[in-house]
Amino acid sequence: MIKAFIIAAVTVDGFIAKDAQHSPFNWTSKADKKRFIELTKRAGVVVMGSATYKTIGTPLKERTNIIYSKSQKFEGVEVTQDKPADLLKKLEERGFKEVAICGGSQIYGMFMKAGVIDTVYLTVEPLFFGKGINLFSEDLRYTLKLKSAQTSDSTGALLLEYSVDYSGTPKLTD
C-alpha cells in the first residue's frame, strides 16, 4: 500500500509563509532543507498546489512533480485535478511506494480530509511572522502520535515526526 506524508515547515506561531509569494527556501533552516531533500527524493514524487509551485519556480530535480491546477500548465511537471485517493492509486500503479505532499495549506487539508496521510514531518522554525498563511486553511482536528523529535544544533529548529491516528480522531463538534 502506498504511503503519503505531509512535509512542512512552520514558524513558532504556526505559519507556512508570510503570503502567497513567500518561498519557504528563503526562511527555513539548513536542517529543514536537508530533511526536505532527503525525504522527497526517497519518495520520488512530490505533490503541491500551483501557488506553492510558483514560489519554487522550477521542477524539483530527481522527483516526479505533480501540481494541482484547474487551468494552468507548467513545463516539466504533471498537472492533476484528481481526488487524493485516486491520485495515490494511480501513483501506486506506476510503482511509487511513497508520496510527499508539499503544500500549500489547501493541498495539505485536502489530503488530510481524504484520510490518506500516514505521517506528518513538521519543522518548527524559531521565527515569528505575526500573520501569514496557516498550515491548514480550514477547521481540522486529527490525533497525532509523536514518533521522533530532534533539535537542530545550529538554529534551534525543531524537527518533528508524527504518525496520524485516524481511529482516535474526535469529530470537530467534540
C-alpha positions in Angstrom: 0.0 0.0 0.0 1.3 3.4 -1.0 2.2 5.8 1.9 1.6 9.5 1.8 3.2 12.1 4.1 2.9 15.8 4.7 6.2 17.7 4.9 6.1 21.3 6.1 8.0 24.0 7.9 6.1 26.4 10.2 7.1 29.3 12.3 6.6 29.1 16.1 3.3 31.0 15.5 2.1 28.4 13.0 2.6 30.0 9.6 4.0 28.3 6.5 4.6 31.6 4.7 4.0 35.4 5.0 1.9 35.5 1.8 1.4 33.5 -1.4 4.6 34.7 -3.0 6.8 33.9 0.0 9.2 31.0 -0.7 10.0 28.5 2.0 13.5 28.4 0.7 14.1 31.9 1.9 13.5 31.4 5.6 13.8 27.7 6.6 16.9 26.3 8.2 19.6 24.2 6.6 18.4 21.2 8.7 14.9 21.6 7.2 16.2 21.9 3.7 18.3 18.8 4.1 15.4 16.8 5.6 13.1 18.0 2.8 15.5 16.9 0.1 16.2 13.5 1.7 12.5 12.7 2.3 11.2 13.9 -1.0 13.9 12.1 -3.0 13.3 8.9 -1.1 9.6 9.2 -2.0 10.4 10.0 -5.6 7.2 12.0 -6.2 6.1 15.4 -4.8 2.6 16.8 -4.9 1.8 20.5 -4.4 -0.6 23.2 -5.4 0.1 25.7 -8.2 0.7 28.6 -5.7 3.4 26.6 -3.9 4.9 25.5 -7.1 5.1 29.1 -8.3 7.2 30.0 -5.1 9.7 27.3 -6.1 9.6 28.3 -9.8 11.1 25.1 -11.2 10.5 21.3 -11.0 12.3 19.6 -8.1 15.1 17.5 -9.6 15.2 13.7 -9.3 11.5 13.7 -8.3 8.2 13.4 -10.3 6.5 16.7 -9.7 2.7 16.7 -9.7 0.9 20.1 -9.5 -2.8 20.6 -8.6 -4.2 23.2 -11.1 -7.6 23.7 -12.8 -6.3 25.7 -15.7 -2.6 26.4 -15.7 0.0 24.3 -17.5 3.6 24.1 -16.3 6.7 23.0 -18.1 8.3 19.7 -16.9 5.6 18.7 -14.4 2.4 16.7 -14.4 -0.8 18.6 -13.7 -3.8 17.0 -12.0 -7.2 17.6 -10.5 -7.6 14.0 -9.2 -9.1 13.4 -5.8 -6.3 12.4 -3.3 -7.2 8.7 -3.2 -7.4 8.5 -7.0 -4.1 10.2 -7.4 -2.4 7.8 -4.9 -3.9 4.8 -6.6 -2.5 6.0 -10.0 0.9 6.6 -8.4 0.9 3.2 -6.8 0.1 1.6 -10.2 3.2 3.5 -11.6 5.3 1.8 -8.9 5.7 4.5 -6.3 5.6 3.4 -2.7 5.6 6.8 -1.1 4.3 10.3 -1.9 5.4 13.6 -0.4 2.6 16.2 0.0 4.4 19.6 -0.1 1.7 22.2 0.3 0.2 24.6 0.4 -2.5 24.8 3.1 -5.4 23.8 0.8 -3.5 20.8 -0.5 -2.5 19.7 3.0 -6.1 20.0 4.1 -7.5 18.1 1.1 -5.2 15.2 1.7 -5.8 15.1 5.5 -9.6 15.2 5.0 -9.3 12.3 2.5 -7.7 10.2 5.3 -4.7 9.2 3.2 -1.8 10.8 5.2 0.2 8.4 7.3 3.0 10.6 8.6 3.5 14.4 9.2 7.0 15.7 9.1 7.0 19.2 10.6 9.9 21.6 11.2 9.1 24.3 13.7 11.5 27.2 12.9 12.4 29.6 15.7 10.7 32.6 14.0 7.5 34.7 14.3 5.7 36.1 11.3 2.8 37.6 13.3 0.5 36.9 10.4 0.6 34.8 7.2 -0.6 31.6 5.7 -1.6 28.8 8.2 -0.6 25.2 7.8 -4.3 24.4 7.1 -6.9 26.8 5.5 -9.9 25.2 7.2 -11.0 23.6 10.5 -9.5 20.2 11.0 -9.0 18.0 14.1 -6.8 14.9 13.9 -4.9 13.0 16.6 -1.2 12.7 16.0 1.3 10.5 17.8 4.9 11.7 18.2 7.4 9.3 16.6 10.5 11.4 16.9 11.8 14.9 17.8 15.2 16.4 17.2 16.6 19.9 17.6 18.9 21.4 15.0 22.1 22.3 16.7 22.8 25.5 14.7 19.4 27.2 14.6 17.3 25.6 17.3 14.7 24.4 14.7 12.6 21.5 16.0 12.3 18.6 13.6 9.1 16.5 14.4 7.7 13.3 13.0 4.2 12.3 13.8 2.0 9.4 12.7 -1.7 10.1 12.1 -4.1 8.2 14.2 -7.5 8.4 12.4 -9.1 6.0 14.9 -8.6 8.3 17.8 -9.6 11.5 16.0 -12.7 13.1 17.6 -15.2 14.9 15.4 -15.0 18.6 15.1 -18.1 19.0 17.1 -16.4 17.5 20.2 
